[in-house]
């Protein structure tokens, strides 16, 4: 059984901060990073978990600006993937308003 400390190391919460929310280009960025993981990577919103390696699945979450999501990994060896996705989300997918 996983310890609470180990579970928290395998998931992180993030808020969608970019104006366009989680759209096709930003979902594709997540999927590209998640695709490098050894194990499953999930994005969860309101109790709905989708495969982070699938752009289409990510889009079904319909995450607008301000949406709270949780990124989860199935194996601690992928913690660097988790951190990269969280940073991408927190940085607004590197989109800059003009």
C-alpha distance (Angstrom), angle and dihedral (degrees) to the residues before:
residue distance angle dihedral
X1 . . .
X2 3.82 . .
X3 3.79 118.0 .
X4 3.80 118.2 -125.1
X5 3.80 89.5 -112.2
X6 3.81 91.1 52.9
X7 3.83 91.9 47.7
X8 3.80 92.5 52.0
X9 3.80 89.6 49.5
X10 3.80 88.1 57.5
X11 3.81 97.0 54.2
X12 3.77 138.3 42.1
X13 3.79 133.6 -174.9
X14 3.78 121.4 -131.3
X15 3.80 137.9 174.2
X16 3.79 123.9 -132.9
X17 3.82 102.6 -121.0
X18 3.79 105.0 170.1
X19 3.81 118.2 100.4
X20 3.81 95.3 -121.2
X21 3.80 95.1 49.7
X22 3.78 120.8 -147.8
X23 3.81 101.3 -19.7
X24 3.82 131.1 161.5
X25 3.80 97.3 -78.7
X26 3.82 94.8 46.0
X27 3.82 91.6 44.5
X28 3.81 89.0 51.6
X29 3.82 89.6 52.7
X30 3.81 90.6 54.3
X31 3.81 91.7 45.8
X32 3.80 91.6 50.7
X33 3.82 92.2 53.6
X34 3.82 93.1 41.7
X35 3.79 89.8 50.7
X36 3.80 89.2 68.4
X37 3.81 92.6 59.5
X38 3.80 122.0 109.2
X39 3.80 92.2 -141.9
X40 3.79 138.3 28.0
X41 3.80 119.6 -57.7
X42 3.79 119.2 -160.3
X43 3.78 135.7 -167.6
X44 3.80 113.8 -155.9
X45 3.81 128.7 -164.3
X46 3.80 123.4 170.8
X47 3.82 93.4 -15.4
X48 3.83 93.0 -50.2
X49 3.80 112.5 118.8
X50 3.80 121.7 -165.7
X51 3.79 134.5 -177.8
X52 3.81 106.6 -95.1
X53 3.80 89.8 -151.8
X54 3.83 89.9 68.1
X55 3.81 118.5 76.9
X56 3.81 90.9 -164.8
X57 3.80 92.8 50.9
X58 3.81 90.5 49.7
X59 3.80 91.2 52.1
X60 3.82 90.8 55.5
X61 3.81 88.3 68.5
X62 3.84 89.0 69.7
X63 3.81 93.8 -150.0
X64 3.78 112.1 -172.4
X65 3.80 124.2 -172.2
X66 3.80 108.5 -63.0
X67 3.81 95.2 28.8
X68 3.79 114.9 143.4
X69 3.80 114.7 -135.7
X70 3.78 136.0 174.9
X71 3.78 122.1 -142.3
X72 3.82 113.9 -153.2
X73 3.78 133.1 -174.7
X74 3.79 126.7 -162.9
X75 3.80 96.8 -143.5
X76 3.78 132.7 39.9
X77 3.81 90.3 -134.9
X78 3.82 86.2 74.8
X79 3.80 96.0 56.3
X80 3.83 89.4 114.6
X81 3.83 88.4 58.4
X82 3.81 90.0 50.6
X83 3.80 91.2 50.8
X84 3.83 93.1 47.6
X85 3.81 92.5 51.7
X86 3.81 93.0 46.8
X87 3.81 90.8 49.9
X88 3.82 91.0 48.4
X89 3.82 91.3 52.0
X90 3.82 93.8 44.1
X91 3.82 90.1 49.2
X92 3.81 90.3 54.8
X93 3.82 92.6 -111.3
X94 3.81 87.2 -67.7
X95 3.80 90.0 -73.1
X96 3.76 113.9 146.5
X97 3.80 123.8 -158.4
X98 3.76 115.4 -129.9
